[in-house]
Amino acid sequence: METTQSPAEIYDHVFDAVMMSIDGDWIEIHLQADVDDQSVGLKGDYRTAEGETLDLDVRKLDYSVSRAIRDLSRIMADTEKSGWTKAVFLLKRSGEYAVHFE
C-alpha cells in the first residue's frame, strides 16, 4: 500500500486486508489496534454465519495494515480525535462499518 491520503482510504485498506485473511463465511469482524510510539499491536475476532466467534489470525495481515493504522494516527494528530492509542474497527457483512477511538 502506498502512502494513504485520507481516513476513508485507510479504512478501505484495513477492511479489505482483514476480509482477505478470513477463510470461510463471516458476519461481523472486529479488529483492535493498540498504537504507541514504537509499534501497532493487532488482535481481533469474527463471528461466523453459524454463530461461532473465532480469533482473527492477525499473522495473515500484511505489514501495510499496521503502517496504514500508524498513518491514520498521524493524519488525525491535528484533529479533535487526536491522542488516541486504541482504534477498534467493526465491519459487518452488509457493508456497514464503524471505527471507534479511545
C-alpha positions in Angstrom: 0.0 0.0 0.0 1.3 3.4 -0.9 1.1 6.4 1.4 -2.6 6.9 2.1 -4.2 10.3 1.8 -7.4 10.0 3.8 -9.0 8.1 6.6 -11.5 6.6 4.2 -8.7 5.1 2.1 -7.1 3.7 5.3 -10.4 2.1 6.4 -10.8 0.5 3.0 -7.3 -0.9 3.0 -7.7 -2.3 6.6 -11.1 -3.8 5.9 -10.0 -5.3 2.6 -6.9 -6.9 4.2 -8.9 -8.3 7.1 -11.6 -9.8 4.9 -8.9 -11.5 2.7 -7.4 -13.0 5.8 -10.5 -15.0 6.8 -11.2 -18.4 5.3 -14.9 -19.0 5.1 -18.1 -17.1 5.7 -18.3 -14.4 8.3 -21.0 -12.0 9.6 -19.0 -9.5 11.6 -15.3 -8.7 12.1 -13.7 -6.8 15.0 -10.1 -5.6 14.8 -8.4 -3.8 17.7 -5.3 -1.8 17.1 -3.2 -0.6 20.0 -0.9 2.1 18.9 2.1 3.6 20.7 5.2 5.4 19.6 7.1 2.2 18.7 4.5 -0.3 17.4 1.0 -1.2 16.4 -0.4 -4.3 18.1 -3.3 -6.1 16.4 -5.9 -8.6 17.7 -9.4 -9.4 16.7 -12.1 -11.9 16.1 -15.0 -12.6 13.8 -18.4 -14.1 14.0 -19.4 -16.8 11.6 -22.8 -17.5 10.0 -23.2 -20.4 12.4 -22.9 -18.0 15.4 -19.3 -19.0 16.4 -16.8 -16.4 17.4 -13.3 -17.2 16.2 -10.0 -15.5 16.7 -8.7 -13.5 13.7 -5.3 -14.7 12.7 -3.6 -11.3 12.6 -0.3 -13.0 11.4 -2.0 -13.2 8.0 -2.2 -9.4 7.8 0.4 -7.7 5.8 2.7 -5.1 7.5 0.9 -2.5 5.4 -2.1 -2.8 7.7 0.0 -1.6 10.7 1.6 1.1 8.6 -1.9 2.3 7.5 -3.1 2.5 11.1 0.0 4.4 12.0 -0.7 6.8 9.1 -4.3 7.2 10.4 -2.9 8.2 13.8 -0.6 10.7 12.1 -3.3 12.2 9.9 -5.6 12.6 12.9 -3.0 14.1 15.2 -4.3 17.6 14.5 -8.0 16.9 14.8 -10.4 16.6 17.7 -9.8 12.8 17.6 -6.1 13.2 18.3 -4.4 11.4 21.2 -6.0 8.0 20.7 -4.0 4.9 21.4 -6.6 2.3 20.5 -8.7 2.0 17.4 -11.5 -0.6 17.1 -12.6 -1.4 13.6 -16.0 -3.1 13.1 -17.1 -4.5 9.8 -20.4 -6.2 9.0 -21.1 -8.4 6.1 -23.8 -5.9 4.9 -21.0 -3.4 4.3 -21.7 -1.3 7.4 -18.7 -0.3 9.3 -17.6 1.8 12.3 -14.3 2.8 13.8 -14.1 3.9 17.5 -11.1 5.6 19.0 -10.0 5.5 22.7 
